[in-house]
């Protein structure tokens, strides 16, 4: 047999394999590094925003508003630099400690780096009584590493976006090797006549749909592992909130989820291999960072922002910390005699370590509210003060495979002391209008999710916040935080502080006999 003849079966076999790879990874040539369950997008790498900060600088709409010329030292572009410095804390942790589970993680070295950075910023601004208040933590969930691969007739491929839900169970030994089944949105109807016991279950999740308790349902029906694919264009890593399914539970980007579903649709009988190493780490600590600007009286105004977050955590909540710093800088430039009330700034530990023993800083504030807030006229919680307005699948644009960016920031949830404080509501609404802040038409009846939600019953509280498409994802970078929104929201906060300082404390206290629910 000639050498040419002997090569024919090999060439045919290679052709079959390349054909399978071409189907699994549409649009990718055989000369590229293949990652078939994460379609390669040369211009849109997984870990980058679709635009650079430089490109966006002049694109975001800068409205001429009545307050345009007020508070000029509160500069949105300068505030973005504080966000970038906090991102760098996260990235150092990624590069030196854990390349998969990273961010400014409560109890981790990045948490203490963040606290030290903020302490230095407070010192540089000239705040007094700058201090770090430590807290002991309950045992904390820390995934050490994980791998998720899918095996089919075309080969074995990595799931690039697989990311464990917070407090997910890990695996033991060599991990799991499971048949994969797809159950749509995971309603009871989707599970009808489906045997998922001992299998890996794939569920699709769409932002805006009611919670179908699909993950819990899968666990109750005996699933050995659960994958939740977020139906958001692209392929984002996402850190989801805690689960109590009792089995390894991981989120997936949309492209990975669709690819898995299509494997099943084509009858290729995919199997998923999961290894997730989790440690419960004891004897960790976190901290709140304090700084003070004395005023003419011992009445107080607080500004607080949580320091922690997943991945770069630019919007949630480096942006809030940047807003707090900008307010501290602005009022530090005012003579003490010009500050009617003492101002206290708090860098909270945060709340992303959800579950038992989380949010220790805000719980301490709540437990000590009588001492802390007896003479408090206002507490501003700076949380997600600017988020880019994005659109999913706009009609007739034919760009269904990507998140579309606008030149504006989103409208906010908002809370301004509840309906028993009409003066604070009026001041807030006037400031929002003056500085071009879009809000929901009605305020939240209670403080929205976030750190004010634990103390709003005890203090005249104010917050604006939003949770949108890049929330808790690896694309929540500084680019998703418009400098215009940072600037306008923070200037509105300053206006609210100044107007509140014209009111007597009695105006802001709840009427006697008022319940604490609103």
WOKAMO-V612084 format. One record per helix or strand of 3 or more residues. SS is the DSSP state (2 for helix, 1 for strand). FROM is the first residue (numbers start at 1). TO is the last residue. If there is no record, write none. Layout:
ss: <SS	SS>
from: <FROM	FROM>
to: <TO	TO>
This chain:
ss: <2	2	2	2	1	1	1	1	2	1	2	1	1	2	1	1	1	2	2	1	2	2	1	1	1	1	2	2	2	1	2	2	2>
from: <3	53	76	109	128	140	155	176	188	200	214	225	248	254	271	285	300	314	336	342	360	369	376	388	403	412	422	451	456	461	478	483	505>
to: <24	56	96	125	136	152	158	182	191	205	220	230	252	265	281	293	306	332	338	348	367	372	382	392	409	416	434	454	458	465	480	500	508>
